[in-house]
Amino acid sequence: MPTVHEIIVRPLITEKSSAAYQDRSEYTFEVHPKASKPQIRAAIEQLFGVHVETVWTSNHRGKVKRLGKTAGRRPNWKKAIVKLAEGDTIPIFEG
């Protein structure tokens, strides 16, 4: 079982995720592939001191990439979208 610091790999900051957290308080993270929704909820609440309402997850298959003759593969990864309670924010996403 991954530890709290291994569950959250990194925040995903894109145009779409920026609009989501500004409008609906939804934050997007790359998480450990074996992390469950309750583990993700507990890790976010413990690391950032906020209250999580819901967690959505999706698994993404790694793309096949070519460089000349050789073909490689990017790793599979898991994304979590976390909705926070009214009034809670995570400061790493703000400006």
VOVO-645346 format. One record per residue: y, x, z of N, C-alpha, C in turn; residue number from 1. Coordinates in nm, 3 decimals. Each point is the difference from the previous one (the first is absolute). Example, Ala and Ser with C-alpha at 12.3 -4.5 7.8 and 13.67 -1.06 7.14 Angstrom:
! residues 2
rec n.py: -0.569&n.px: 1.319&n.pz: 0.780&ca.py: 0.119&ca.px: -0.089&ca.pz: 0.000&c.py: 0.120&c.px: 0.090&c.pz: 0.000&k: 1 .
rec n.py: 0.105&n.px: -0.035&n.pz: -0.072&ca.py: 0.119&ca.px: 0.082&ca.pz: 0.006&c.py: 0.109&c.px: -0.077&c.pz: 0.073&k: 2 .
! end
This chain:
! residues 95
rec n.py: -0.117&n.px: 0.085&n.pz: 0.000&ca.py: 0.117&ca.px: -0.085&ca.pz: 0.000&c.py: 0.124&c.px: 0.090&c.pz: 0.000&k: 1 .
rec n.py: 0.096&n.px: -0.024&n.pz: -0.093&ca.py: 0.119&ca.px: 0.083&ca.pz: -0.004&c.py: 0.093&c.px: -0.025&c.pz: 0.119&k: 2 .
rec n.py: 0.074&n.px: 0.104&n.pz: 0.038&ca.py: 0.095&ca.px: -0.013&ca.pz: 0.109&c.py: 0.125&c.px: -0.073&c.pz: -0.049&k: 3 .
rec n.py: 0.089&n.px: -0.031&n.pz: 0.093&ca.py: 0.121&ca.px: -0.076&ca.pz: -0.034&c.py: 0.084&c.px: 0.075&c.pz: -0.104&k: 4 .
rec n.py: 0.010&n.px: 0.131&n.pz: 0.014&ca.py: 0.081&ca.px: 0.078&ca.pz: -0.094&c.py: -0.070&c.px: 0.021&c.pz: -0.133&k: 5 .
rec n.py: -0.131&n.px: -0.016&n.pz: -0.007&ca.py: -0.072&ca.px: 0.011&ca.pz: -0.127&c.py: -0.002&c.px: -0.132&c.pz: -0.075&k: 6 .
rec n.py: 0.020&n.px: -0.112&n.pz: 0.068&ca.py: -0.005&ca.px: -0.131&ca.pz: -0.065&c.py: 0.116&c.px: -0.015&c.pz: -0.097&k: 7 .
rec n.py: 0.121&n.px: 0.032&n.pz: 0.042&ca.py: 0.118&ca.px: -0.011&ca.pz: -0.085&c.py: 0.018&c.px: 0.134&c.pz: -0.071&k: 8 .
rec n.py: -0.024&n.px: 0.002&n.pz: -0.133&ca.py: 0.010&ca.px: 0.123&ca.pz: -0.076&c.py: 0.146&c.px: 0.029&c.pz: -0.034&k: 9 .
rec n.py: 0.069&n.px: -0.098&n.pz: -0.061&ca.py: 0.140&ca.px: 0.017&ca.pz: -0.036&c.py: 0.060&c.px: -0.135&c.pz: -0.036&k: 10 .
rec n.py: 0.132&n.px: -0.012&n.pz: 0.011&ca.py: 0.065&ca.px: -0.123&ca.pz: -0.047&c.py: 0.013&c.px: 0.004&c.pz: -0.152&k: 11 .
rec n.py: -0.010&n.px: -0.114&n.pz: -0.064&ca.py: 0.018&ca.px: -0.011&ca.pz: -0.145&c.py: 0.137&c.px: -0.060&c.pz: -0.025&k: 12 .
rec n.py: 0.090&n.px: 0.080&n.pz: -0.056&ca.py: 0.137&ca.px: -0.045&ca.pz: -0.023&c.py: 0.023&c.px: -0.006&c.pz: -0.151&k: 13 .
rec n.py: 0.002&n.px: -0.122&n.pz: -0.053&ca.py: 0.025&ca.px: -0.026&ca.pz: -0.141&c.py: 0.109&c.px: -0.106&c.pz: -0.010&k: 14 .
rec n.py: 0.040&n.px: -0.031&n.pz: -0.121&ca.py: 0.100&ca.px: -0.107&ca.pz: -0.017&c.py: -0.054&c.px: -0.133&c.pz: 0.051&k: 15 .
rec n.py: -0.124&n.px: -0.028&n.pz: -0.031&ca.py: -0.059&ca.px: -0.127&ca.pz: 0.041&c.py: -0.015&c.px: -0.008&c.pz: 0.153&k: 16 .
rec n.py: -0.047&n.px: 0.109&n.pz: 0.062&ca.py: -0.016&ca.px: -0.003&ca.pz: 0.146&c.py: 0.136&c.px: 0.000&c.pz: 0.070&k: 17 .
rec n.py: 0.102&n.px: 0.063&n.pz: -0.058&ca.py: 0.134&ca.px: -0.003&ca.pz: 0.060&c.py: 0.056&c.px: -0.141&c.pz: 0.001&k: 18 .
rec n.py: -0.020&n.px: -0.072&n.pz: -0.108&ca.py: 0.046&ca.px: -0.139&ca.pz: -0.005&c.py: -0.077&c.px: -0.086&c.pz: 0.100&k: 19 .
rec n.py: -0.129&n.px: 0.029&n.pz: 0.018&ca.py: -0.082&ca.px: -0.078&ca.pz: 0.093&c.py: 0.046&c.px: 0.019&c.pz: 0.144&k: 20 .
rec n.py: 0.032&n.px: 0.123&n.pz: 0.041&ca.py: 0.039&ca.px: 0.016&ca.pz: 0.140&c.py: 0.143&c.px: -0.045&c.pz: 0.024&k: 21 .
rec n.py: 0.084&n.px: 0.001&n.pz: -0.101&ca.py: 0.136&ca.px: -0.050&ca.pz: 0.019&c.py: 0.002&c.px: -0.153&c.pz: 0.006&k: 22 .
rec n.py: -0.082&n.px: -0.066&n.pz: -0.081&ca.py: 0.002&ca.px: -0.146&ca.pz: -0.006&c.py: -0.093&c.px: -0.066&c.pz: 0.101&k: 23 .
rec n.py: -0.121&n.px: 0.056&n.pz: 0.019&ca.py: -0.103&ca.px: -0.072&ca.pz: 0.076&c.py: -0.058&c.px: 0.079&c.pz: 0.117&k: 24 .
rec n.py: 0.055&n.px: 0.116&n.pz: 0.035&ca.py: -0.051&ca.px: 0.086&ca.pz: 0.108&c.py: -0.146&c.px: 0.040&c.pz: -0.022&k: 25 .
rec n.py: -0.035&n.px: 0.031&n.pz: -0.124&ca.py: -0.134&ca.px: 0.047&ca.pz: -0.034&c.py: 0.006&c.px: 0.148&c.pz: -0.035&k: 26 .
rec n.py: -0.082&n.px: 0.079&n.pz: 0.066&ca.py: -0.003&ca.px: 0.145&ca.pz: -0.019&c.py: -0.134&c.px: 0.040&c.pz: -0.059&k: 27 .
rec n.py: 0.002&n.px: 0.099&n.pz: -0.089&ca.py: -0.120&ca.px: 0.041&ca.pz: -0.072&c.py: -0.038&c.px: 0.142&c.pz: 0.040&k: 28 .
rec n.py: -0.130&n.px: 0.020&n.pz: 0.027&ca.py: -0.051&ca.px: 0.130&ca.pz: 0.041&c.py: -0.128&c.px: 0.032&c.pz: -0.075&k: 29 .
rec n.py: -0.024&n.px: 0.130&n.pz: -0.023&ca.py: -0.132&ca.px: 0.044&ca.pz: -0.040&c.py: -0.076&c.px: 0.027&c.pz: 0.129&k: 30 .
rec n.py: -0.121&n.px: -0.054&n.pz: 0.009&ca.py: -0.078&ca.px: 0.011&ca.pz: 0.124&c.py: -0.135&c.px: 0.063&c.pz: -0.029&k: 31 .
rec n.py: -0.070&n.px: 0.037&n.pz: 0.107&ca.py: -0.134&ca.px: 0.058&ca.pz: -0.010&c.py: -0.093&c.px: -0.102&c.pz: -0.066&k: 32 .
rec n.py: -0.084&n.px: 0.044&n.pz: -0.095&ca.py: -0.085&ca.px: -0.097&ca.pz: -0.072&c.py: -0.096&c.px: -0.080&c.pz: 0.088&k: 33 .
rec n.py: -0.037&n.px: 0.052&n.pz: 0.117&ca.py: -0.094&ca.px: -0.072&ca.pz: 0.087&c.py: 0.070&c.px: -0.074&c.pz: 0.113&k: 34 .
rec n.py: 0.132&n.px: -0.005&n.pz: -0.001&ca.py: 0.075&ca.px: -0.069&ca.pz: 0.106&c.py: -0.006&c.px: -0.151&c.pz: -0.021&k: 35 .
rec n.py: -0.022&n.px: -0.073&n.pz: 0.109&ca.py: -0.005&ca.px: -0.145&ca.pz: -0.006&c.py: 0.138&c.px: -0.058&c.pz: 0.033&k: 36 .
rec n.py: 0.017&n.px: -0.129&n.pz: -0.024&ca.py: 0.128&ca.px: -0.065&ca.pz: 0.027&c.py: 0.041&c.px: 0.010&c.pz: 0.148&k: 37 .
rec n.py: -0.091&n.px: -0.025&n.pz: 0.096&ca.py: 0.040&ca.px: 0.015&ca.pz: 0.140&c.py: 0.038&c.px: 0.144&c.pz: 0.036&k: 38 .
rec n.py: -0.067&n.px: 0.099&n.pz: -0.059&ca.py: 0.037&ca.px: 0.139&ca.pz: 0.025&c.py: 0.138&c.px: 0.032&c.pz: -0.057&k: 39 .
rec n.py: 0.030&n.px: -0.051&n.pz: -0.119&ca.py: 0.130&ca.px: 0.022&ca.pz: -0.062&c.py: 0.109&c.px: -0.065&c.pz: 0.084&k: 40 .
rec n.py: -0.023&n.px: -0.123&n.pz: 0.045&ca.py: 0.096&ca.px: -0.071&ca.pz: 0.085&c.py: 0.028&c.px: 0.079&c.pz: 0.128&k: 41 .
rec n.py: -0.105&n.px: 0.047&n.pz: 0.066&ca.py: 0.017&ca.px: 0.075&ca.pz: 0.125&c.py: 0.073&c.px: 0.132&c.pz: -0.023&k: 42 .
rec n.py: -0.029&n.px: 0.067&n.pz: -0.110&ca.py: 0.065&ca.px: 0.128&ca.pz: -0.028&c.py: 0.149&c.px: -0.018&c.pz: -0.026&k: 43 .
rec n.py: 0.037&n.px: -0.101&n.pz: -0.079&ca.py: 0.142&ca.px: -0.025&ca.pz: -0.029&c.py: 0.073&c.px: -0.038&c.pz: 0.128&k: 44 .
rec n.py: -0.059&n.px: -0.087&n.pz: 0.081&ca.py: 0.065&ca.px: -0.042&ca.pz: 0.125&c.py: 0.017&c.px: 0.117&c.pz: 0.096&k: 45 .
rec n.py: -0.100&n.px: 0.089&n.pz: 0.006&ca.py: 0.007&ca.px: 0.113&ca.pz: 0.093&c.py: 0.096&c.px: 0.107&c.pz: -0.050&k: 46 .
rec n.py: -0.003&n.px: 0.031&n.pz: -0.130&ca.py: 0.084&ca.px: 0.108&ca.pz: -0.053&c.py: 0.148&c.px: -0.036&c.pz: -0.006&k: 47 .
rec n.py: 0.031&n.px: -0.124&n.pz: -0.038&ca.py: 0.139&ca.px: -0.037&ca.pz: -0.024&c.py: 0.058&c.px: -0.096&c.pz: 0.104&k: 48 .
rec n.py: -0.081&n.px: -0.050&n.pz: 0.093&ca.py: 0.049&ca.px: -0.088&ca.pz: 0.105&c.py: 0.051&c.px: -0.133&c.pz: -0.051&k: 49 .
rec n.py: -0.069&n.px: -0.060&n.pz: -0.096&ca.py: 0.038&ca.px: -0.129&ca.pz: -0.058&c.py: -0.115&c.px: -0.098&c.pz: 0.017&k: 50 .
rec n.py: 0.026&n.px: -0.128&n.pz: -0.027&ca.py: -0.104&ca.px: -0.103&ca.pz: 0.007&c.py: -0.038&c.px: -0.039&c.pz: -0.143&k: 51 .
rec n.py: -0.128&n.px: 0.010&n.pz: -0.034&ca.py: -0.051&ca.px: -0.029&ca.pz: -0.135&c.py: -0.050&c.px: -0.144&c.pz: -0.003&k: 52 .
rec n.py: 0.047&n.px: -0.078&n.pz: -0.098&ca.py: -0.048&ca.px: -0.138&ca.pz: -0.016&c.py: -0.127&c.px: -0.004&c.pz: -0.086&k: 53 .
rec n.py: 0.005&n.px: 0.057&n.pz: -0.120&ca.py: -0.116&ca.px: -0.004&ca.pz: -0.090&c.py: -0.017&c.px: 0.134&c.pz: -0.070&k: 54 .
rec n.py: -0.125&n.px: 0.023&n.pz: -0.047&ca.py: -0.034&ca.px: 0.122&ca.pz: -0.074&c.py: -0.079&c.px: -0.042&c.pz: -0.124&k: 55 .
rec n.py: 0.043&n.px: 0.048&n.pz: -0.116&ca.py: -0.075&ca.px: -0.019&ca.pz: -0.125&c.py: -0.046&c.px: 0.138&c.pz: -0.046&k: 56 .
rec n.py: -0.123&n.px: 0.010&n.pz: -0.048&ca.py: -0.050&ca.px: 0.128&ca.pz: -0.049&c.py: -0.055&c.px: -0.015&c.pz: -0.141&k: 57 .
rec n.py: 0.001&n.px: 0.110&n.pz: -0.074&ca.py: -0.061&ca.px: 0.003&ca.pz: -0.133&c.py: -0.051&c.px: 0.140&c.pz: -0.026&k: 58 .
rec n.py: -0.117&n.px: 0.009&n.pz: -0.063&ca.py: -0.059&ca.px: 0.127&ca.pz: -0.037&c.py: 0.033&c.px: 0.029&c.pz: -0.145&k: 59 .
rec n.py: 0.041&n.px: 0.125&n.pz: -0.027&ca.py: 0.038&ca.px: 0.040&ca.pz: -0.135&c.py: -0.094&c.px: 0.111&c.pz: -0.047&k: 60 .
rec n.py: -0.051&n.px: -0.018&n.pz: -0.120&ca.py: -0.090&ca.px: 0.098&ca.pz: -0.059&c.py: 0.081&c.px: 0.115&c.pz: -0.058&k: 61 .
rec n.py: -0.046&n.px: 0.124&n.pz: 0.017&ca.py: 0.070&ca.px: 0.116&ca.pz: -0.053&c.py: -0.008&c.px: 0.006&c.pz: -0.151&k: 62 .
rec n.py: 0.107&n.px: 0.045&n.pz: -0.063&ca.py: 0.006&ca.px: 0.009&ca.pz: -0.145&c.py: -0.069&c.px: 0.127&c.pz: -0.050&k: 63 .
rec n.py: -0.053&n.px: -0.007&n.pz: -0.121&ca.py: -0.052&ca.px: 0.119&ca.pz: -0.067&c.py: 0.115&c.px: 0.065&c.pz: -0.074&k: 64 .
rec n.py: 0.023&n.px: 0.128&n.pz: 0.026&ca.py: 0.108&ca.px: 0.075&ca.pz: -0.064&c.py: -0.058&c.px: 0.117&c.pz: -0.078&k: 65 .
rec n.py: 0.063&n.px: 0.031&n.pz: -0.113&ca.py: -0.046&ca.px: 0.108&ca.pz: -0.085&c.py: 0.105&c.px: 0.110&c.pz: -0.005&k: 66 .
rec n.py: -0.047&n.px: 0.123&n.pz: -0.010&ca.py: 0.085&ca.px: 0.115&ca.pz: -0.025&c.py: -0.073&c.px: 0.086&c.pz: -0.101&k: 67 .
rec n.py: 0.035&n.px: -0.016&n.pz: -0.127&ca.py: -0.072&ca.px: 0.069&ca.pz: -0.106&c.py: -0.138&c.px: -0.060&c.pz: -0.017&k: 68 .
rec n.py: -0.101&n.px: 0.086&n.pz: 0.003&ca.py: -0.138&ca.px: -0.046&ca.pz: -0.018&c.py: -0.061&c.px: -0.057&c.pz: 0.128&k: 69 .
rec n.py: 0.051&n.px: 0.045&n.pz: 0.113&ca.py: -0.063&ca.px: -0.040&ca.pz: 0.126&c.py: 0.058&c.px: -0.132&c.pz: 0.050&k: 70 .
rec n.py: -0.086&n.px: -0.080&n.pz: 0.058&ca.py: 0.040&ca.px: -0.128&ca.pz: 0.059&c.py: -0.025&c.px: 0.007&c.pz: 0.149&k: 71 .
rec n.py: 0.096&n.px: -0.047&n.pz: 0.076&ca.py: -0.013&ca.px: -0.008&ca.pz: 0.144&c.py: 0.022&c.px: -0.142&c.pz: 0.047&k: 72 .
rec n.py: -0.013&n.px: -0.019&n.pz: 0.127&ca.py: 0.016&ca.px: -0.134&ca.pz: 0.055&c.py: 0.082&c.px: 0.007&c.pz: 0.127&k: 73 .
rec n.py: 0.100&n.px: -0.089&n.pz: 0.010&ca.py: 0.076&ca.px: -0.012&ca.pz: 0.122&c.py: -0.083&c.px: -0.077&c.pz: 0.102&k: 74 .
rec n.py: 0.024&n.px: 0.024&n.pz: 0.129&ca.py: -0.082&ca.px: -0.068&ca.pz: 0.101&c.py: 0.033&c.px: -0.149&c.pz: 0.012&k: 75 .
rec n.py: -0.098&n.px: -0.078&n.pz: 0.047&ca.py: 0.023&ca.px: -0.140&ca.pz: 0.034&c.py: 0.088&c.px: -0.005&c.pz: 0.124&k: 76 .
rec n.py: 0.081&n.px: -0.107&n.pz: 0.013&ca.py: 0.088&ca.px: -0.011&ca.pz: 0.115&c.py: 0.019&c.px: -0.146&c.pz: 0.038&k: 77 .
rec n.py: 0.052&n.px: -0.021&n.pz: 0.120&ca.py: 0.017&ca.px: -0.135&ca.pz: 0.053&c.py: 0.147&c.px: -0.022&c.pz: 0.036&k: 78 .
rec n.py: 0.051&n.px: -0.118&n.pz: -0.034&ca.py: 0.138&ca.px: -0.036&ca.pz: 0.027&c.py: 0.003&c.px: -0.115&c.pz: 0.101&k: 79 .
rec n.py: 0.096&n.px: 0.006&n.pz: 0.092&ca.py: 0.018&ca.px: -0.107&ca.pz: 0.098&c.py: 0.145&c.px: -0.046&c.pz: -0.005&k: 80 .
rec n.py: 0.018&n.px: -0.132&n.pz: -0.007&ca.py: 0.133&ca.px: -0.061&ca.pz: 0.010&c.py: 0.006&c.px: -0.069&c.pz: 0.135&k: 81 .
rec n.py: 0.101&n.px: 0.035&n.pz: 0.078&ca.py: 0.012&ca.px: -0.045&ca.pz: 0.139&c.py: 0.127&c.px: -0.084&c.pz: 0.013&k: 82 .
rec n.py: -0.014&n.px: -0.122&n.pz: 0.052&ca.py: 0.116&ca.px: -0.085&ca.pz: 0.027&c.py: 0.031&c.px: 0.006&c.pz: 0.148&k: 83 .
rec n.py: 0.127&n.px: 0.032&n.pz: 0.031&ca.py: 0.042&ca.px: 0.014&ca.pz: 0.138&c.py: 0.061&c.px: -0.129&c.pz: 0.052&k: 84 .
rec n.py: 0.008&n.px: -0.011&n.pz: 0.131&ca.py: 0.064&ca.px: -0.115&ca.pz: 0.064&c.py: 0.149&c.px: 0.000&c.pz: -0.029&k: 85 .
rec n.py: 0.062&n.px: -0.114&n.pz: 0.014&ca.py: 0.143&ca.px: -0.016&ca.pz: -0.026&c.py: 0.081&c.px: 0.096&c.pz: 0.088&k: 86 .
rec n.py: 0.088&n.px: 0.077&n.pz: -0.063&ca.py: 0.087&ca.px: 0.091&ca.pz: 0.074&c.py: -0.054&c.px: 0.141&c.pz: 0.015&k: 87 .
rec n.py: -0.128&n.px: 0.025&n.pz: -0.027&ca.py: -0.057&ca.px: 0.134&ca.pz: 0.009&c.py: 0.021&c.px: 0.075&c.pz: -0.131&k: 88 .
rec n.py: 0.028&n.px: 0.129&n.pz: 0.010&ca.py: 0.012&ca.px: 0.086&ca.pz: -0.118&c.py: -0.066&c.px: 0.134&c.pz: 0.028&k: 89 .
rec n.py: -0.033&n.px: 0.071&n.pz: -0.106&ca.py: -0.054&ca.px: 0.136&ca.pz: 0.011&c.py: 0.107&c.px: 0.092&c.pz: -0.057&k: 90 .
rec n.py: 0.053&n.px: 0.093&n.pz: 0.080&ca.py: 0.116&ca.px: 0.078&ca.pz: -0.043&c.py: -0.025&c.px: 0.098&c.pz: -0.115&k: 91 .
rec n.py: -0.125&n.px: 0.040&n.pz: -0.027&ca.py: -0.023&ca.px: 0.097&ca.pz: -0.108&c.py: 0.028&c.px: -0.061&c.pz: -0.137&k: 92 .
rec n.py: 0.000&n.px: -0.132&n.pz: -0.012&ca.py: 0.024&ca.px: -0.065&ca.pz: -0.127&c.py: 0.150&c.px: -0.022&c.pz: -0.024&k: 93 .
rec n.py: 0.079&n.px: 0.007&n.pz: 0.102&ca.py: 0.144&ca.px: -0.025&ca.pz: -0.014&c.py: 0.071&c.px: 0.124&c.pz: -0.048&k: 94 .
rec n.py: 0.080&n.px: -0.014&n.pz: -0.106&ca.py: 0.086&ca.px: 0.098&ca.pz: -0.061&c.py: -0.019&c.px: 0.138&c.pz: 0.044&k: 95 .
! end
